[in-house]
Amino acid sequence: MGDPLCFSPDFFGIIGEVDDVIISPDTRRSQRIPPGQSQTVKWPVLDAFGPPELDAARWTLALTGLVHHEVSWDWEQFQALPRVRVHADFHCVTRWSRLDNLWEGVSTRHLVELAGGVRPECTHVVAHGYDGSWTTNLPLADFLAEDALVALTHDGAPLTLEHGAPARLVVPLLYAWKSAKWLRALEFLAADRAGFWERNGYHMHGDPWTEERFGW
């Protein structure tokens, strides 16, 4: 079953009952801080271009490419979708780690189900943000991990703009730059395709436990 769960005391004040929360597997590790990382209790703000001018009234999310039928939602429609809660750690490539985050939003698996599933040739996903032409790439398997979601809240409160409001991708198994802020679209592809930071020297995968920070 892995190592016992280790929650901070503040976590229980936010989470209430634990039974209905998806527990990210990395939180079960006996050593939860990946190599080269330091723990922080703050949540630093980092991005490439700064927050876009965006509010929920004009927000939409589209699934395109190698799904069986393309689909999109406006804010009201997305709010009505079933939600999950995920307890996960968050590791930034700039060497900080924030433990015991509670995310709430829509499971990536459920979004793909609503698009009729992916086509057999699909292997990767590119996430598009509202901040200019910003993108990041992920293997389909990581995108569809049980603990991956499009998050609307963090630690019991709505996301703030600087942290990706109204909705951001959260993929706890990878470095935090893969958890795209200000999510606009998810594009399903038959091959890997570098995103913004990947074109500028970051790793194509981004596993914090093997320090896939830079290069291929």
Secondary structure, DSSP 8 states (H G I E B T S, - for coil): --S-----HHHHHHH--STTEEE-GGGGSSS-S-TT-EE-SS-----SS---S--GGG-EEEEEESBSS-EEEEHHHHHTS--EEEEEEEE-TTSEEEEEEEEEEEEHHHHHHHTT-B-TT--EEEEEESSTT-EEEEEHHHHTSTT-EEEEEETTEE--GGGTTT-EEE-TTS-GGGS-SSEEEEEEESS----HHHHTTB-SS--GGGT--B--
